[in-house]
Amino acid sequence: MSNPFVQIVEPLDPKQPQKKFFNLSKLEDVRYARLPFSIRILLEAAIRNCDEFLVKKGDVENILNWKVMQHKNVEVPFKPARVILQDFTGVPAVVDFAAMRDAVKKLGGDPEKINPICPADLVIDHSIQVDFNRQPDSLQKNQELEFERNKERFEFLKWGSRAFKNLRIIPPGSGIIHQVNLEYLARVVMDQDGYYYPDSVVGTDSHTTMIDGLGVLGWGVGGIEAEAVMLGQPISMVLPEVVGYKLVGNPQPLVTSTDIVLTITKHLRQVGVVGKFVEFFGPGVAQLSIADRATIANMCPEYGATAAYFPVDDISIGYLVQTGRDKEKVMCTKRYLEAVGMLRDFMNSSQDPDFTQVVELDLHTVVPCCSGPKRPQDKVAVSDMKKDFETCLGAKQGFKGFQIAPDRHNSIVKFNFEGHDFELAHGSVVIAAITSCTNTSNPSVMLGAGLLAKKAVEAGLTVKPYIKTSLSPGSGVVTYYLRESGVMRYLSQLGFDVVGYGCMTCIGNSGPLPESVVEAITQGDLVAVGVLSGNRNFEGRVHPNTRANYLASPPLVIAYAIAGTIRIDFEKEPLGINASGKKIFLKDIWPTRNEIQAVERQFVIPGMFKEVYEKIETVNKAWNALDAPSDKLYTWNPKSTYIKSPPFFDGLTLALQTPKTIEGAYVLLSFGDSVTTDHISPAGNIARNSPAARYLTSRGLTPREFNSYGSRRGNDAVMARGTFANIRLVNKFIDKQGPQTIHFPSGETLDVFDAAERYKQAGHPLIVLAGKEYGAGSSRDWAAKGPFLLGVKAVLAESYERIHRSNLVGMGVIPLQYLPGEDAGTLGLTGRERYTIIIPENLKPQMNVQIKLDTGKTFNAIMRFDTDVELTYFHNGGILNYMIRKMAS
């Protein structure tokens, strides 16, 4: 059908009549100028894609009427401009696409219809690990190991780049997905198919929100949801509330952007922004560089919002020029944004739109801080770090407690490393990593770390040799300006050599610690510490032997590495004593904001970005040499332990199956609050005593060949066994942490997978009980796929993280929510009951359903299918089944 808004289409430049745009200012609707800038992007996409089928005129009206409709739980469709994937989540997506082609062929359809319609970029950045550090050739050795371990996966991805249209692969060694997106892939304004329109993106990584700092609306979705978008489906979303976050004032000279973001993260957690957009405004925004804004936007999942949007202003336009974008395209970008009322002047308050709620932060009140020891929202001022950690030591086991007996707080364990004697204690730093997309894209904090390293070396300070130090830049540009500015050699002298270009320590790819260090930690049951410039520090994530992990700015990572402990008051205690016996304090070597900015102006130049990114797709010789098949259907290798055809579509028919009542389900696991996707989804190293290890051993592999769960995301047999395998899992059925549960029919305590298998063999369905914020964390498709493969039919929780709930729906797992004011405690649920969940014939979004227990008790819960589209997916057994039926019919 023709677009009902065709009358507002016009050329942007009369000299180029073939290049058009939908001129929203010609709507002549007073409501448009009052809309938040983020909502204007949703509106433009709805108008441009309006076909009265997937996107209706009524949807456009609902978005225009945002001020009224934001509170009414109204569903709107959104078609993003593009999709971005990283290899951990990208491999299973390509596996699913390959399996969908097979399924479509079996149902008599054309398999080549399964193809990305929406452009997709896949950046390989999650496969490299810190196996080698503190060596001149650490980078080369780590990259060689990366290829040795992942050759099969990489060959499969190369096949995908040839077999599927509209799928571009950025090879390993290029950088971190979000930094590559910011510096290279982002357009800000798209110029495609004869139209200009705002760039927007969804990604299979929760930190996709980083791109919001450049004015590109983006957020993380489940891999399953992203696949549907790639196949041309709009995202169905509830029209969000928009919290206006007003920034005023100037940061203090010693404060970094990391300090600002950790302060904002804690503040917005307290405000409560889950499921909402946050849009930044106010004169303080003009004080922030694009890298600063991107750092704040990157941490969006840690404060729970869907997106954290900074509208495009002149600083954004300047960043496009600085990063080597085509100047003519940049001018078209500015002209388009001015024409549609989407270019922002943060100093002009008359441009301020309506918001659902406004909160404010004075940047001058921000102080240097870290976050930890177990959650990114638990901000601690640097001045309080020593006292806070010592309080945590004795506090009850929890987010801020380790429950160490008072007489053991000062325990010391002596050990030998490389022929020298050292001591470890509670709070000793054993990992110090400048890593992750959050900070490595920000020249101010990276150069700040380099300048601090220079001053530290000149003052005679060193880092103890057993501390695992590393630097994993987000792109080659970082190495370029660190080297050109002369600080790289000082970073290397302190042990912060470049170990790889990718997402490393922050996702658990921290590699092994020295054996003597591990033995000392184990012997003393020590709370050893990891300090990283990342965005995640959940339990068991960074390394199994670091029970406390703190997020910190890159300069602070170096400072704590030099100190060797978190139990230091930088204001009163020296970082160290040099060979001359002089005490060196942190204030003696801390670079000022002005120092950093002077170096940044001199050395971060457009030529660097051009040089690095012109050759990004061809620079990796090992990737270029990979041989991959070019067949349109993938030939699955039954011997492969990396790539396996998933069982999701086994027995799929064109006819729909009526959803049935879930009868007599056992509870597989019973949880409290804040169970994250790190607890659910397989991540990090594969423990030698785990079900996944037993499976790999049965396939003839040795522990050295296990690799990580992330690298094996293309093999459902490994991933199902790694689901709920986190060593820090707290299951109410078990009196200690660990990946085990009770198999109630036998009363035995088993690994979670083994218990699920017993239930499955006996034909028993399963459910999971949970508290608040179930599924918080990364947008991991396997956090939904894994439970589905274990036989989990439903989850009953007090509340859900947005992406995880959507992923459960996408896999056909029912997300149930207790009625307001009710929970397992108020209902007297022990989890040892059997649950029958009544599924009515005529399902409606968010309807109440009845749950009957074998004890005779009955109660109601909300079935969290929030939209009619989600119900359609459920009736099809999941979103991918829906797409297969659609393509095959």
N, C-alpha and C positions, 0 to 999 in steps of 0.2 A: 504494500500500500504506500501511497505517497505521503511524505511528511507534512503534517498540518501546519508546520511553522515555516514552510518554504519561503513565505513572503518576507522574512527578515534576513534572508541570505543575500550577501552582497560581496563584491571584491574588496580586499583589504587595500589594494593599490590599483587605481583605475588603469595603470599601465600594464597590469598583469590580471586581466579579467578572469583568467582560468583559475586563479588562486582565491578561493572564497572563504567566508566565515559566517557563522550565525551571529548576527549583531544583536546581542541581548538588550542593548540600550533602546532598540527599536520596539521592544515589547511595550514601551510606554506604560509601565506598571510601577507605581510608586513603591511597591513592596520590594522590588529588586534592589534598590539602593540601601535598604535597611538590612538585607541579608548578610550574615557572616560570609567572609570571602570563601571559606571552605564550602559552604552550602551553595555558593554561586557556581562552583565547579560541578557539583552534583546536578544542578539545574541545567547547565550547558550540555552535559552529557545526555540528560533526559530529553532535551529539546532536539539535539542533533540526531539521536537514535530513535526518536518517536516514530513508531510504525503501527500503533494501535493494536499491537499483538504482544511483543515482549515489553515494550514501553508504551504506555497509553497517555493520552492527553490529560487524564485525571491524575496521573503520577506527576506530571509537570505542575499542575495546579497545586497539588499537595506540597511540593517542594517550594513553590512560590509563596505558599501560605504557611511557611515554616513556623512563623511566630506563634500561630495557633496550633498547628498540627504536631509540633515537636513533643507535646505532652500526651498525644493520643495513640501512641504505639502504632503509628501508621507505617505500612510497608512501602518502600520505594525501590525500584530497580536501579542499578548503577553498572554501566559498562566502562571499565577502566580502559585507558589508552594502550596499556601494555602489561605484561607479566614478567616478574623476575624471580629466578630460582637459584639456590645454591646446590652444590652436589649432594649433600646429605639428604635434602628433601627433593632435589631434582632427579636423582637416580630412581627412587620409587615412582616418581611421576612418569618418567620415560618408560619404566617397567610396566606401569599401568597402561600407558598408551600402546605399548607393544602387545600387551595381553588383550586390550580392547580391540585391536585390529584382528587378532585371532578370533575373538568372540563374535565380532561382526561378520567375519567370513563364515563361521559355523552357522550363524543364523540366516545366511543367504544374502548378506549385504556386501557392499563394496568396501573392503578394509581401508582403502586409501582415503575414504571420507574422514577417517580418524586422523586429524591433522590440526595443529594449532591454527586457528583463524585469527586470533588476537596475537600480535607479535610477542615472542618470548625470548628472553636472554637467560642463559644459564652460566653462572660464574663458578668455576671449580676452585673453591677456597677452603673447604672444610676437611681436606684429606691429609694435610701435612701435620706432622707432630714434632715436638721438641725432643728428638732422640739425641741430638748432639748440640752442645752449646759450649761457649768459651773456647772455641777453636776457630782459627782463621777460615777453615773450610766447612764450618758448621752448616751454612746454607746449602752448599753443594751436596754434602752428605745427606742432609734431611730430604732434599729434593730427590736424590737417587733412591732413597728408601721409600719415599712416597710413591714413586713410579713402580718400584719392585712390588710393593704391597697392593697397589691399586690398578695394575696394568689391565686386569680384566674389566674393572668398572670403567676405566678410561676408554677402552676399546668399545665398550657398549655405548658410552656417551657419544663417541665419535660416529658410531653407526647411527645413533639417533639424529645427529646433526646432518647426516646425509639422507636419512630415510624420511624425515619430516620437514615439510616446508615451514618457514616462519620461525624456526628454532635456531638461534645463534649460540654457539658455545664459546665462552672465554676461557682459554686454557689455564691449567694450574700454573702457579708462579706469577700470576698477574696482579694479585691483590685480593682484598676482602670485598665481597659482593657490594656492600653498601657504600664503600668508598669509591669503588669503580663506578657505581651508579651515580654518585654525586659528582665525580670529577669528569666522567666520560659519557655514560649512557643517557643521563637525564637530558631532556630537550627543553623543559619548562613550557614551551609551546610546540605542539606537534605540527608538522607540515606533511600531511599524508592524504593520498587519494583526492587531491585537489582542494583540501580544506585545512584551515588553521583551527586548532582547538587546544585547550589546556592539556598539558601532559598530566597523566595520572597513572598510578601503578599499584597493583597488588603483588605481594611476594610471599613465597613459602618460607619466610623467616620473619619472626615478629619484629625485628629491628628494621624492617623495610621503612618504618616511620622516619628513619633518619633523613630521607629525601624531603620530608615536609619542611626541613630547615631551609631549603632552596625555593620553596613555594610550589613544589610538586606534591599534590595530595596523594598520599600513599599509606598503606598499612599492611600488616601481615594477615594472611588467611591460611587455612589449612591446605595441605597439598591437594586434597580432594576437591576443595572449592576452587583452587587455582586451575586445576585441570578443566573444570567446567567452564571457567572464564576463557581459557585457551581455546575451548571448543565453541566459543561464540555465545555462551550463556551470560546474562547479566547476573551480578551479585544481587541477591535479594536482601535488603537491610532495613532495619527499623530506622526511620528518619531520626537522626541523633539530636540530642540536646548539645548546645555548644557553650562551653565555659570560656568566657573571656578572661585571659590571664594578663593582667596589666603590669608591665615592667617599668619602673621609674628609677632614677638615680644612676650613679656611676659605680662600678666595682672598685674596691680598694686595691692599691698597687700590688699587694702580695697574693691576691686571690686569683685562682685559675678558673677557666670555664668548667672544669670538673667539679670544683667546689660549688659553682652556681647550679649545675645540674643536679648534684646530690641534694642540695637544699630544696630545689624545686620538686624533686622526686618525693621527698618526705612530705612537703607541704601539700602536694596534690593527692598523695595517699590519704592525708588527713581530711582534705576537702571531699574526696570521694568522687572519682570521675570515671569509674568503670562503665564501659559501653558508650561513653560520650566523646565528642570531639573537644579538644582544647585548642583555642586560637589565641595566639599571642599578639598583643598590641601595646601601645604606649611609647613614650619617648625613650624608655630604656632599651627597647629593641634596636633602635638606631645605634646604640653603643656596642652592639654585638656583631661580630663578623659572621659570615655564612657558616664557617666552621664551628663557631660557638653555638649558633642556632641549631646546626645539625647535631651537635653533641646533646643538646637539650631534647631535640625531637627523637634522637636515637633511643633515649631512655624511656620513651613513652610506655612500653609494655610494663616497665617497673612501677609506673604510677597508675597503670591499669586503663588508660584511655585508649580509644580506637585509633585516633590520630592526634598529632600535636603540631598544628599548622602555623607556619609563618608566611603570611602573604608575600608576594613578590614586591620588592621595592628597588630603588636604584642601586643599593648595595648588592642585591641579587644579580642585577644586570651586570654590575662591575665584576662579580665573581665569574660569570660566564666568559667575560673577556679575559680575566686573569688566568682561567684554566684552559685557554687556547681554543675556545669555540669560535666558529666562523663569524666574523664581525657583521657581515650583512645579515646573517640569520638572527644574530642578537638584536639588531635594529628592528627587524620584522617582529621579533618577540615583543619588544617594548611597544611598538606601534599597535600590535594586536591587543595587548593587555590594557593599554590606554583606551582603545576603542570600546572594549566591553566592560570597562569600569573595574578591572582587576589589578591595577597597579596601585600600590599602597604608599602613602607618605605617613610614616609613623609619628612625625612631629605635628601632623595636622589632625587634631581631634575631631574636626567636623566630618572626617571620613569614618569615624568609629561606628560600626554597625550595632544592631541589637544583639544581645547575648542572653542566654538563659540565666546566667549568673556571672558576676564579675568578682574575681579575687585579685589581690595585688601583692607584689613583692618589690621592696626597695633594694636594689642591687648593692647598695652601700652597706646593708646589714649582713651580707654574706661573709662568713669566715672560712678559713681553710678547714676542710673536713674530709672524712673517709666514710665508708658505709660497711657495716658488718656487725657481728662476725659470720652471719648466715643468710642475711637478706639485703637486697640493694636499697630498700626503703629505710633501713635502720641507720640513719645518719649519726655520726659521732664527730664532734669538733676535734681537730687534731690536738688541741690543748687538753682534751679530756680522754684521749685514747688509752693512756696507761691505766688510769683509774677505772675506765669503763671495762677494759679487758680483765683486770683483776677482779672486778665485781662479777663479770660473766663466769669466771673460773669456778666460783663457788655457788653460783645461782643454780636453781633447779633446771634440769635438762629441758631445753626449749630453744626458741629463736635467739634468746640472749643468755643462755646458760649451758654449762658443761658438767655441773654437779661433781666437781673435783673436791675430795675431802680436804678440809682446811690444813691438815698436817702435811699435805702433799703439794701445796701451792708453790713451794720453793724447791721442788725436786730438781736435781741436776743429774744428767747422764753423761758420762765421759765417753768419747769414741775417737777412733783414729781414722783420718781421711788422708790418703796419699802420703802416709808416713808422718803426719803431724797430728798432735792431740788437740781435740776441741771439746767443747761442752754444749749440750742442748738443754733447754728448760722450757717450761710452759711459756708460750709467746715467742719462741725463737722463730725467726723467719727462715724458711727453707726453700721457698719459691718467691722470686721477684720478677714479674713479667710486665714489660711494656707491650701491650697486646690489645687486640679487639678493635672493632669498627668504631667504638664510641670515641676514642681519643686519638687514634693514629691518623685520622683524617684532619686533625687540628694542628696546623703549624705552630700556633702559639704555645701549646703544651709540649709538643715534641721538641721544638727549639728550646723551650724552657728547661726540659730534661737535659738536653745537650749542653746548655750553658751551665747548668748546675753540675753536670759531670765534669766539665772543664775546670770549674773552680774547685771541685772536690779533689781532682787529681793534682792540681797545682798546689793545693793545701796539704797534700801528702796522705789523703785518705784512700782506703781500699775496701773491697768487699770480700768477706771470707770465702774461700774457694769452694766450700761444700754447698753454698747457696746456689740454687738453680736459677741463674739469671738469663734473661732472653729479651730480644727485641724482634717483634714480628710486625713490620710495617704493613699498613693497609694498601699501599701501592708503591710502585717504583719511584714515584715522585718524592716520597718521604726520604728515601735513601739519598736521592739526588740532592735535596736541599740540606740534609744533615751533612753530607760529604762536602758540598760546595761552601757551606758556612764554616767548615773546619772543626765541627764538634764531634764528628763520627769517631775519630780516633780516641777521643776521651771516653766516649760511651764504651768502646771496645775494651779500653784499659780497665774499666770497672766490671767487665764481663757481659756487657749488654751488646753483644754482636748480633748482627742480623741472622736469624735462624730460619727464616722462611717468610713468604708473602701469603698470608692466609689467616683464618680464624683459628688460633691455636690454643693457648692456655685457657682462654675464656670459655671454651666449650669442652674442656677436659682433655685436649690433645697436648697435655703438658709433658708427656713422656715420663720415663722412670726417674726416680730420685736415686742417688747413690745408695748402695745396699747398706753401708755402715750407718747412714742417716736413718734409713727405714728401721734398722735394728734398734737404734737408740730411741727412736720415737715409740716403737712397740714395747721395748723393755721398760721404759718409764711411763707408759700410757700417757704420753705427752700431748698437749694441745699445741701442735705445731701450726705455723701460720704461712699462708700464701698471701702475698700482696700483689694485686694486678690492676692495670688500668682498664679493666673490663666493665661489663654491665651486669654480670651474673655472678653470684657467689653462693648459690644454694648448696646445701650439704651434699657431699659426695661428688660434686660437679668438677671442681678444679683438679683435685687429686685425692685418692682414697686416704692418704696419710696427712692431709692438712685439714684438721677439723675446724679451724678458724680461717676464714678468708675475708680479706678486706679489699674493697674497691677504693682506688686512690688515683690521683692525677699522676702522670708519668714522672714529674719531678719528685713527688712523694714516694713513689715506688723505689726510686734510686736512694732516697734518704733512708727509708726503712731497711733497704738492703745493706747500706753502709753501717747502720746501727746494729743490724743483725737481730733485732728484737722489736716487738710491738710495744714492749713495756719500757717506754722511754718518754720522758717529758722534754720535748725539744727546747722549751723555753729555759729549763733549769739544768738539763744534762747535755753534755757534749755528744755530738755524733761519733766522735772518735778522738784519739790523740795521735798526732803525727810523730814521725821519727825524731823530731826535735823536742818532743815532750809537750808540745803546745796543744791545748784543748781547742777543738774546732766545733763551733756551734752551727746549727742549721742556718741561723740568720746571717752568718758570715759568708755563706756561699749561695744563698737564695737569690735568683735573678729577679729584677723588678719588671713590671709590665712594660715600661718604656724601653728597657734593654732588649727585651724579647721582640717588641714591635719593630725596633730599628733593624734588627737582623732579619726579621720576616720581610720587611719592605725591600731589603737589599737582595735577598736570595730566593724568595718564592716568586718565580716569574713565569709568564705564559709559555716561554720556550721549553721549559721543563715538561710541562703537561703535554705539549704537542709531541715532543721527542719520545716520551714514554708511550703515549697512547696510539701514535701512528703505527707502531709495530706490535701492538698488544696481541693480535690474533695469530701472529706468525713467529713471535720471538722465542717460543719454547721449542727447542730442537727435538727433545724427546717426544713431545706431543705430535710434532710434524711427522715423526718417523713411525708413529703408530699405524698399524695396518688394521682396517676395519671393513667388514662386509658392506655392500651397498644394496642388499636385498630390501624390498619394502616390508616383508614379514621377517621378524627376527627368528633365527634358528637357535632355540634354547639348548644349552649344553647341560645334560643331566648330571654331569660330574662337577659342575660349577658350584662353589659354596658362596659366591658373591651375587650372582644373577640367577633368579629362578622365577618361572611363570607362577604368579600368585593364584590361590584357589578362589578368589573373590567371585569369579564368574562361572564356577563349576555348576552345571545343571541349569544355567539361565535359559529361560524360554521367552518368546515374544509376549506370551500372555502374562498378565499380572497375577500374583498370588495374594489372596486376601490376608491382611495381617491378623494373626491369631492371638488370643489371650495367652499370657505367659503363666504357665501353671507350675506351682510347687517349686519355685526357684530357690536354690541355696544362695547364701551370701558368700562370695569368694573372699572378700576383704571388707573390713570395717575401719573407716578412717575418721580422723578429726578434721580440723580446719587446715587450709593452705597446703593441701596436697598438690604439688606442682607436676608439670609434665616431666620434670627431671625424675620424679619418683615413679611415674607411670611408664614413660617411654624409654626404650633401651638407649643408653648413652655411655660414652667413656669406654674404659677397658673391659674386656670380657674376663670375669673372675674365673680362676682355674677350677673352682668347685661348683660352677653354675650349670644349669641345664643346657645353656648354649655351648659351654665348653665341652660337655659330654657329647653333644651332637657333633661338634666339629672334630672331636677326637675320634668319634665313630666313622667319620669321613676320611680319617687318615692324617689329620693335621696335628702338628705339635703346638704347644702353647706359644712358641715364638711366632707361629704363623696365624694366630687367632685374629690379629689386628683389632680394630675397635668396632663397637656396635654401629657407629655412624658409617663406617666403611662398608658394612654388610646390610645396609638398609634395603638393598635390592633382593634380599633373600628372606622370605617370610618365615621360613623354618627357624632361622636364627632369631629373628625379631620377636616372634611369638614367645620363644623361650626367654628372651631378655625383657619381656614386659613385666613390670612390677619387680624387677631384679635389683633395684637400688639398695645398697647396703645400709642406707639410712632410713629405709621404709619403716614407718611406725604403724603397725596393724594392731588394732585393739584386741584382737584374739590372742596375740603373742605378747609375752611380758618383756621382750627385748627388741631392739631395732634389728631389722634384717628382712630379706625377701622370702618370708615364709608365712604359711597360714595353716588353719586346721581343716582337714578334710572330715566334715562332720559325720558322714555315715560310718567311718572307721575310727574316728577320734584321733587319727594320726596327724602329727605335725610334718608338713611336707613343703618343699619349694613350691612357689605359687603355680608355676607351669605344671608341675607333676600333679598337684591337687586338681587343677582345671582339667587335665587329661583324664583323670579318674572320673570326674563328674561327667565329662563328655562321653566317655565309653559307656556309662550307665544311662545316658540319655537325659541327664538333669540340666536344665537351664541355670544360668548364674546371674546374679546382680551384684553391684558394689554399693555400699553405703558410704556417704561422705558428708563432711561439714560444709563450711563456707569456702568460697573461692576455689572450688574444685577445678583442677586443670590450669591453674595460673602458670605462666611461664611461656616458653617458646611455642611457636605455632607448629607443633609436631603432629603430622598426620599419623605417625605410628602410635601416638598416645590414644588414638581411636581405633586404628587398625588392629593393634595388639590385643586389646580387650575383646574386640569382635572375634578374633581368631581363637581366643581362649574360651569362647562360648558365652561371654557376657552379653545379655540381651537388654539390660537397662542399668542406669545409674540413678540412685536416689540421693540427692544432695541438697544442702541448704541454699547454695548459690553456685554459679558456674563462671569461669572465665569465658569471655565472649567467643574466642576462636575455638576453644576446646569443645564448647557446647555445639558449635556449628559443625565441627569435625565428627562428633558422635552422630549427629543427624545424617551427615554425609555417608556414614558407614551403616546406617540403619539401626544404630543403637539408640534406645529411647532415653532422653534426658528427663528425668522426673525431679520435681522440686517440691520440698515440703511446703505446706500452706504457711502463710505468714504467722509467726509466733510459735510454730511447731518445729520440732527436730527429733532426733532419735531419743534424746533424753526425755522430752515432754511426753512422747508417745510410749515410752518404756520399751523401746526396741533394744534387744541385746545383739541382734545379728545372727542368732542361732536358730531363729524361726525360719520357716519356709514361706515364700511370698508368692501369691497369685495376683497378677496385675491384669485387671479386666480391660481389654481393648474394645471399645464400642465400635459399631459399624460406621457411624457417621462422625468421623473425627473432625474437630475444628481446632484452629490455632489456640494454644494456651488453655485448653479445656481441662477440667478436673476429671481424674479417673479414680476408680476405686481399687484399693489394695487390700486383699484378704490374707490373713496369716493363718498358719495351721494351729495356732493357739486359740482361734476363734475371734481374735480382734480384727476390726475393720477400720480403715481410715482412708482419707482422700489425699491425693497429691496432684500438682499441676504438671501436665504433660507439656514440656517446653519445646514443642514445635511452634515457633513464633509466627510463621507465615504460611500461606497456602502453598507456596512453592516448596517449603520444607516438608509439608505433608505429602506433596506429590513425590518427593524423593523417598520418603518413608514407605509409601505404597509400592514403590519400585524396588525396595530393598537397598536403597542408597543412591547417591547422585550418579555414580559411574554406570550402574545398571540402567538408570533412566536414560543416560546419554547413548548407551549401546542400543537400547530398544529404539531410540529416536533415529539413530544412524542406520540401523538395520531394516527399518520398516519402509 
